[in-house]
């Protein structure tokens, strides 16, 4: 939890960080001799976030706030 403590030390709002019982995501990137790649992705814990949770978090944002995201968050099946 060192990263969580570091965020708090720097004044980062960690109110909406949650811990789930799912491994973190990871990706394996293979590159062939021609430079073409194939990416195998396991979204992991990031895909545990649903639309309701994301809307709840974003409702607390005001002008000047910043959010940092990773691309593994997938809400294509939610409205």
N, C-alpha and C positions, 0 to 999 in steps of 0.2 A: 504494500500500500504506500510505498515511498512516493509514487507519483501523485497520489491524492494529497498527501501531506505537503508536498512541494507546491502543488497548486494553491493550497490554502495559505501557505507562507507568502505567496506572491499576490494574495488578495483575489484569486480567481473564485468566482461563485461556483461552488460544487453542490449546491442544493439539489440539483436534478440528476446527479450521478447516481446510478443504481447498480447494484451487483446482482447478477443472475447466475444460476447454476448451469451455465453453458460455457464451454471453452471459447476462448477468444478466436476470432477469425484468422485465417491465414491464406496465403496465395503461393502457388508454385508457378514460376515463370520459366518456360523452356524456350530456348532460342536455337534455331538450326543454323547450319553453316551459311545460309543465305541471309540471315538476320531476321527471318520471320519468327514470330513467337506464338506460343500457345499458353494461355493462362488458365490454371485450374484454381477455382476460388471456393473456399468454405467460408461463408459469411459469419458463422458463429454467433456470438452474443449480440453483435450489431443488429442481427435480424430479429431479435427478440423485442425490439422497439416497435410498437404499433402506432397507428395514426393518432389515436386519442392521446397517447403520452406525448407525442411530438407536438400536437396542437397545444396541449397544456403548457409545455415548456415555452413555445413561441409566444403564447399569450402574455408571458411575463417580460418580453423584450420591449425595449424602448429605443428611441433614436440614439445612435452611437454604440449600441451593444454589438458584440461580435460573437459569432458561433463558429466553432471548428468542427468539421465533419469528415468522415471517411466515406469513400464511395460504396462501401459494403452495405449501407443502409438501403433497403429495398422496400418500397411501399407501393409497387405497381398494382398489387391486387386489392388495395384499399381505396375507399372513396373519401 
